[in-house]
């Protein structure tokens, strides 16, 4: 697969509607636990360990903004973290299925899940260089999310739409730049986060360590840290060259909805826990058409929103990713 088809014209044409029915009880449709072998033979059982099969380094370097310093991506997990998350997800899925079976729930879920979005613009001062981006960039980012998750850009349609609820501007030099895992980040989120598990809180500003963004994965109970942090200049029309079409936001919201990187487990096992994303040994950068780093079927998914390629290169989620996000929504955020 090459560059996303007709990206700019599609994005300027408006938002496509999503209309497909999903059964409330069918939370496991297309769902593949990350510790289970995928049905499509991504990786044969008992395949011998090799350099190709080694897991991606737990300290894999992040998709860095232009001029940034390569840093560890906080959304790239260790094997132990993946196993713990997948075991929890399995437990919650089975718990929900038992409850649904006992209650005899067979009604159809809404054709679309509207996610309320609260945006917090963190500024050092009132200048653009100090983080004061215009509202128009935020509106454009919401448009990009809706286009990406609807399948309008060329991928699978998901159940999710995004509705901007508020823009909150905060001038606080002590929170700027936003530093991952700092006391300032905790103070910022504890002070500003709004809504319940279903509310997407997005924090925009300059970021530390060359990061383009990070997100929290869903948890059993609401955590004040829950949300997505995105480099403000990666929004559509921003100054982050090659990363200014809004797909950093799409990527981080994917994590918020429980997607891993496409290369999470390299060529091993079930990889990212989704059966229809081809195995990928390591992150892809720029747009390396034809890249194939694993012996399993399929070229590397360089056009997938959960890889590290340029915004102009990525345009899709797969049906399996759409299913995994819906499963996670049903058991964590619904």
C-alpha positions, 0 to 999 in steps of 0.5 A: 500500500502506498500513500493514503488516497486523495487525502486532502480532497477527502478531508475537505469534503466533509465527514462521512456518516457511519451506519452499521449495527452491532450487537450489545452482547457481541463484545468479542467479535473479531477480538483476539487476545494478545497471548493467543495464536491468531486465526489467520496464521500470522505466526505459526505455533512453535516457530523457532526463536530467531532475530526476526522473532525477538520482541521489539525493544521495550525502550523503542524510540518514539516517533519524534517531532522534527528536531526532537530528541528520540525518547522512549515512547510511554505507550510502548509496553513491556511484555509483562505489561501487555500480558497483564493488560490482556489478562484483565481484558479477557476477564472483563470480556468474560464477566460482561458476557456472563452478565449479558447472558444472565440478563438475556441481552440481545438488543442492538447497540447504537450505530455510532458511539459519540465520544464527548471531547474536552480540549485543554490548551496549555499555554506559557503565554498568549503568543503562538510560540507560547502555545496559543494556537487558534480554535480553527486548528482544534476544530480541524483536529476534531474533523480529522478524528471523525474522518479517520475513525469513520473510514473516510480516509480509506480504512475500516469504519469504526463505531466512534464519532467525536463531539467537541464539548469545550475548549479550555485555555490555561496560561501556566508556565509551570505546566509548560512544556508538558513533561511526561510522568512529572508532578506538573503533569499530574497537577495539570490533569488533576486540576483540569480533567472533566467528565467520566470514563467516556469523556476524551480529555485532550491536553495540547501544548509543547511537549518534553523529550521530543515526543509528539504525544502520549495517552493512557490506556483504559483502566477498570476505574477512572484515573485522573491521569486519563486522557491524551496529550498531543503536541499542539503544532501537530494539529492540522496546520501546525508547524511540525513538518510531516506530522501536521495533518492531525494523525498524532491525535488519531494515533493517541486516541487509538491508544486511549481506545486500547490499541497497541502499536502495530509493532508491539510484539514484533514478529512474535505470537499475536503481535498487537493482539489484532489478527488483521494487522500484519506482523511488523518487527520494528517501527516504520518511519517516513513512508517505506513502501514495500517494507516487509520485516517479518516472514509472516504473510503481509507487508508491514502495515505502514499505512496504519494509524498505529505505526510511526510513519509520516501523517501523509503515509497513514490512513487506516484502521483495520476491521480487527482494530475497530472491533478491539476498540469497541470491545474495550469501550464496552468493558471499560468506558461504556 
